[in-house]
């Protein structure tokens, strides 16, 4: 690093949990909390350690995920948030392509099927 290097510093968010919302079109089709690793701010260093827990989110959080997906110019994404101990949500990232296999069983949603149905409707001009 030199003195001409540029970087951004952000305030540390002491997250009690994280969550991933799967957005397809203009709908959140699945969402789940995931546990944070103790003594490590990274949540998915080893995907085998990530555990998901189904959860319903407020309309504001769902809408933020949908808006973020559209701003990223995509129709399908996994939107990650952190939640602090006061229940405040912070948008972390928009993932495209995104991993969703861990949410299929936990949320009881056949995400690949929903994707195919969405694309069929779009091909027929219904989306």
URFENJO-V686728 format. One record per residue. RES is the residue in three letters. OMEGA is omega in radians with two decimals (none if undefined). NEAR is the number of other C-alpha atoms within 12 Angstrom. D_FIRST is the distance of its C-alpha to the first C-alpha in whole Angstrom. Layout:
BEGIN
RES_OMEGA_NEAR_D_FIRST, RES_OMEGA_NEAR_D_FIRST
END
This chain:
BEGIN
UNK_3.06_6_0, UNK_-3.13_6_4, UNK_3.11_6_7, UNK_3.09_6_8, UNK_3.12_7_6, UNK_3.07_8_9, UNK_-3.11_9_10, UNK_3.05_6_14, UNK_3.11_6_15, UNK_3.07_7_18, UNK_3.08_8_21, UNK_3.10_10_22, UNK_3.12_23_25, UNK_-3.02_23_27, UNK_3.01_31_29, UNK_3.11_24_32, UNK_3.02_33_32, UNK_3.08_39_31, UNK_3.05_41_33, UNK_3.05_48_33, UNK_3.10_49_36, UNK_-3.13_48_37, UNK_3.05_39_38, UNK_-3.08_37_40, UNK_3.14_29_42, UNK_-3.09_22_42, UNK_2.95_28_43, UNK_-3.06_36_41, UNK_3.10_36_43, UNK_3.10_38_41, UNK_-3.13_39_39, UNK_2.98_37_38, UNK_2.95_33_36, UNK_-3.11_31_34, UNK_3.07_26_33, UNK_3.09_28_30, UNK_3.11_21_29, UNK_3.11_15_29, UNK_3.11_9_26, UNK_-3.10_13_24, UNK_-3.13_18_23, UNK_-3.07_22_23, UNK_-3.03_29_26, UNK_3.09_22_27, UNK_3.07_13_25, UNK_-3.06_12_28, UNK_3.12_17_31, UNK_-3.11_11_34, UNK_-3.09_16_33, UNK_3.10_24_33, UNK_-3.13_25_36, UNK_3.11_30_37, UNK_-3.09_24_40, UNK_3.12_25_42, UNK_3.01_24_42, UNK_-3.09_19_43, UNK_-3.14_26_41, UNK_3.09_16_42, UNK_-3.14_13_43, UNK_3.12_16_40, UNK_3.10_31_37, UNK_-3.11_33_39, UNK_3.09_22_39, UNK_3.12_29_35, UNK_-3.14_43_35, UNK_3.13_32_37, UNK_3.12_27_36, UNK_3.11_33_32, UNK_-3.14_33_33, UNK_3.11_23_35, UNK_3.08_16_32, UNK_3.09_20_30, UNK_3.08_15_33, UNK_3.14_23_35, UNK_-3.14_31_38, UNK_3.12_38_37, UNK_2.94_37_34, UNK_-3.09_41_33, UNK_-3.11_45_31, UNK_3.07_37_30, UNK_2.89_36_30, UNK_3.07_33_29, UNK_3.13_26_32, UNK_-3.06_19_32, UNK_3.11_14_35, UNK_3.13_13_36, UNK_3.08_18_37, UNK_-3.14_20_34, UNK_3.13_29_32, UNK_3.11_28_29, UNK_-3.10_30_28, UNK_-3.11_24_25, UNK_3.06_23_26, UNK_-3.07_31_28, UNK_3.01_26_28, UNK_-0.08_22_30, UNK_-3.08_16_31, UNK_3.01_24_32, UNK_-3.13_22_33, UNK_-3.04_34_36, UNK_3.14_24_38, UNK_-3.11_30_38, UNK_-3.07_31_39, UNK_-3.12_24_43, UNK_-3.09_18_45, UNK_-3.09_21_43, UNK_-3.12_25_44, UNK_-3.11_19_47, UNK_3.08_22_46, UNK_-3.04_20_46, UNK_3.11_31_43, UNK_3.11_20_44, UNK_3.12_14_47, UNK_3.11_23_46, UNK_3.14_23_44, UNK_3.12_15_47, UNK_3.11_18_49, UNK_-3.13_24_47, UNK_3.09_19_46, UNK_3.11_14_50, UNK_3.13_14_51, UNK_3.13_15_48, UNK_3.13_11_50, UNK_3.08_10_53, UNK_-3.08_9_52, UNK_3.10_11_52, UNK_none_15_48
END
